[in-house]
């Protein structure tokens, strides 16, 4: 087995045997990696607390055939702000689940890794529900499924966009209405997020339009994944 170092975000963990865990990481250079952390569930474990979602860590691992083995862990960012409130942590978990579904094992996706770390930092710094839909929309764009948001996907009209044809190709005007209705304020948020003005969008106060965009962005990502995000149901119950 070869030894290597990586940086990664803990996406999820599973119990293994009496004292071990399988940890799933989104890494900078190797994509999604699953590794065994031996003895991590013991009270005297050297790094048990460092391997809980959504910690950002520096790792040393042995490369295995199916599962790697964690040998060293140093915390880069514990994202303490995310752990102060259940709802904020639930938002972080939604982004971890989405990343877990998008990322491929042992296939580098440095942009997705960078986006996840940035989104977690943004959520830790300020508790805004817009971080999650913005992350989902950015992930869709990264995967090549950026919706047409600046004009009607049918006729090119730039004004009067009233619906989002999630299963098709983007926003529609009133003459070609199809899909889920969307209000003008949510349209503006959508355009800013995908138009390079994410910072401005995140600074906007929470409003009903934020919830509207959150629900639509979730539907769009779930359509692409062809599955429901379990963490979203938990978030909406909180």
Secondary structure in CASP SS format (residue, H / E / C, confidence):
PFRMAT SS
TARGET T0000
AUTHOR 0000-0000-0000
METHOD secondary structure of the structure
MODEL  1
X C 1.00
X C 1.00
X E 1.00
X E 1.00
X E 1.00
X E 1.00
X E 1.00
X E 1.00
X E 1.00
X E 1.00
X E 1.00
X E 1.00
X E 1.00
X E 1.00
X E 1.00
X E 1.00
X C 1.00
X C 1.00
X C 1.00
X E 1.00
X E 1.00
X E 1.00
X E 1.00
X E 1.00
X E 1.00
X E 1.00
X E 1.00
X C 1.00
X C 1.00
X C 1.00
X E 1.00
X E 1.00
X E 1.00
X E 1.00
X E 1.00
X E 1.00
X E 1.00
X C 1.00
X C 1.00
X C 1.00
X C 1.00
X C 1.00
X C 1.00
X C 1.00
X C 1.00
X C 1.00
X C 1.00
X H 1.00
X H 1.00
X H 1.00
X H 1.00
X C 1.00
X C 1.00
X C 1.00
X C 1.00
X E 1.00
X E 1.00
X E 1.00
X E 1.00
X E 1.00
X E 1.00
X E 1.00
X C 1.00
X C 1.00
X C 1.00
X C 1.00
X C 1.00
X E 1.00
X E 1.00
X E 1.00
X E 1.00
X E 1.00
X E 1.00
X E 1.00
X E 1.00
X E 1.00
X E 1.00
X C 1.00
X C 1.00
X H 1.00
X H 1.00
X H 1.00
X H 1.00
X C 1.00
X C 1.00
X H 1.00
X H 1.00
X H 1.00
X H 1.00
X H 1.00
X H 1.00
X H 1.00
X H 1.00
X H 1.00
X H 1.00
X H 1.00
X H 1.00
X H 1.00
X H 1.00
X H 1.00
X H 1.00
X H 1.00
X C 1.00
X C 1.00
X E 1.00
X C 1.00
X C 1.00
X C 1.00
X C 1.00
X H 1.00
X H 1.00
X H 1.00
X H 1.00
X H 1.00
X H 1.00
X H 1.00
X H 1.00
X H 1.00
X H 1.00
X H 1.00
X H 1.00
X H 1.00
X H 1.00
X H 1.00
X H 1.00
X C 1.00
X C 1.00
X C 1.00
X C 1.00
X H 1.00
X H 1.00
X H 1.00
X H 1.00
X H 1.00
X H 1.00
X H 1.00
X H 1.00
X H 1.00
X H 1.00
X H 1.00
X H 1.00
X H 1.00
X C 1.00
X C 1.00
X C 1.00
X C 1.00
X C 1.00
X E 1.00
X C 1.00
X C 1.00
X C 1.00
X C 1.00
X C 1.00
X C 1.00
X C 1.00
X C 1.00
X C 1.00
X C 1.00
X C 1.00
X C 1.00
X E 1.00
X E 1.00
X E 1.00
X E 1.00
X E 1.00
X C 1.00
X C 1.00
X C 1.00
X C 1.00
X E 1.00
X E 1.00
X E 1.00
X E 1.00
X H 1.00
X H 1.00
X H 1.00
X C 1.00
X C 1.00
X C 1.00
X E 1.00
X E 1.00
X C 1.00
X C 1.00
X H 1.00
X H 1.00
X H 1.00
X H 1.00
X H 1.00
X H 1.00
X H 1.00
X H 1.00
X H 1.00
X H 1.00
X H 1.00
X C 1.00
X C 1.00
X C 1.00
X H 1.00
X H 1.00
X H 1.00
X H 1.00
X H 1.00
X C 1.00
X C 1.00
X C 1.00
X C 1.00
X C 1.00
X H 1.00
X H 1.00
X H 1.00
X H 1.00
X H 1.00
X H 1.00
X H 1.00
X H 1.00
X H 1.00
X H 1.00
X H 1.00
X H 1.00
X H 1.00
X H 1.00
X H 1.00
X H 1.00
X H 1.00
X H 1.00
X C 1.00
X C 1.00
X C 1.00
X C 1.00
X H 1.00
X H 1.00
X H 1.00
X H 1.00
X H 1.00
X H 1.00
X H 1.00
X H 1.00
X C 1.00
END
